[in-house]
Amino acid sequence: MIYPGRMTAAVEEDFVVFLIGMRINKFWKVHKWLPVARSMLRMLDELYEHPELGLLGHEQWIGRTTVMMQYWKSFEHLENFAKDTTSSHVSTWTRFNKQINTSGDVGIWHETYLSGKGRYECVYNNMPQFGLAKVGNHIKAQGNYLSARSRINA
């Protein structure tokens, strides 16, 4: 559903924005990069099946370099998932390091940002619910939410 006009998201609690991705350095080595891509889908399935693990939602863009934007309840939730030996992440990371390691065939990357009330702003014009608007309160960008400055201060 497209929401006409200007909308924003109100998130009352602290949250984490986690950007993660993969870069295909050697397209012809499908046997190297395809398992890495599939492993992310398995991890997402696990995270959505267990909301208590802390993933709030995600968006993804696919190309030679993939980008996935994830929203987490806290850094502790993200870190616990990454280190939990019963999670799919630990086995995936171990497999990556054994099969790819420093070959240069596939690159992986991530960035982590801590945020919360008064430390973010967003606007969506004529968009479906997207990003923070999917994990926070999706509201009209009016009154105290009209400008970027007012959204930061709201």
N, C-alpha and C positions, 0 to 999 in steps of 0.2 A: 504494500500500500504506500503510495506517495503522499506525503504530508505537504500540502501547498503552503507557501510562505516560509517565514523564518522560525525555526525551532532551535532549541538548545537542550542540554541535559543538565539536571541537577543531581549531583552525587554528594550525599551528606557525610559519608564515611571516607577514611583514607583508602587508597587503592594503589595498585601497581600497574603500570603499562610495561609490558614485556614484548619487545620486538625480536622476532627470531626468523631466521631464514637459511636458505641454502643457495649456493651458486653452482651451476653446472659448468665446470671448467673444460670437460672433454665430453661433448655430446655423444660421441660414438661409444662411450663406456656406459651404456644404459644399465648394465648389470651392476654398476657401482652406484649411480645416483638414484635409480628407481627404488631400491630398498630403503634408502634414506628418506625419500619422499613418502613412501608407504608407512614407514615407522611413525612419522608425525601424525598420520591419520589414526593409527592405533592408539597413540598417546591421547589424542583428542577424544576418541571414543571412551577411553578409560576415564578421562577427566569429566566428561559430561555424564557418564554413568554414576559417578561419585562426586556430587556437587560439594560435599564436605571437604574435598581436597583443595577447594578455593578458587578454581577457575570461574570467572563471571561470564566470559564470552570472548569471541574472537572474530576477526576479519582476516581475509587472505587474498593475496595477489600472486599470480603465477606467471613466470617468465624464466629467462635464463637465471636471473636472481629472483628467488621467491621471497616474499615478505609476509609474515603473519604477525598481526597485532593482537596481543592477548591482554585481557584485563583480569587481574587477580585481586582477591580480598586483601592480601598482605604479602610482603616479601617473605615472611616466615612460611606462608602456604606454598609459595613458589619454590623456596629452598627445600622445604620438606619433601615436596614431590620429586625434585631433582635428585635428592640423596636417598630416598626410600628404596631399599634394596628389593622390596616387593613390587615396586612400580615398574612400568614398562620402560621408563626413562633410563634407569641404570643399565639394564641389559642392552638397550639400544645404543647407549653411549659406549659401552664396552665393545660391542660389535663394530661400531664405527671406527674406534681406535685400532682394532685388529685388522679390519678389511681395508680401510682408507688411509688412516694415519696421516703421514706427510706426503702421500703420493701426488697430491695436487689435482687429483681427478674430480673431487667434489669439495667445495668449501662450505663451511657452516659458520653462522655468526649469531650473536644476540646482543641486545642492549636492554637495560632495565632502568625504569624511571619510577621513583616514588612520588605519589601525588595525593591530593585530598582536597577537601573543601577549601576554597580560596586560593588554590594553587593550580588551577586549570581553567580554561574557558573553551567553548566550542559553539559552533553554529552550523546549522544544516538548512540549506535553502532548497525547497522542492525535492526533498530526499525521502526515501524510506527510513525507518529507524535504522541507524548505523552507528557503529562504534560505541561511544559512551551513552548514546541515546538508547541503545539496546540493553545496557546493563544498569543505567541510572533511571531517573525520572525524566521522561520525554515531555518537555513543556514548550509553550510558545515563547519566543524570544521577544518579549515586550516588557514594558515597565522596567524593573530592576535588571532585566536580562536583555535590554535593547542593544547595548554596545559591548565590545570586548572588555573595556574597562569596567563597566557595570557588572558584567557576568563574573569577572574575577572578584569583585568586591561583594557580590551578592551573598 
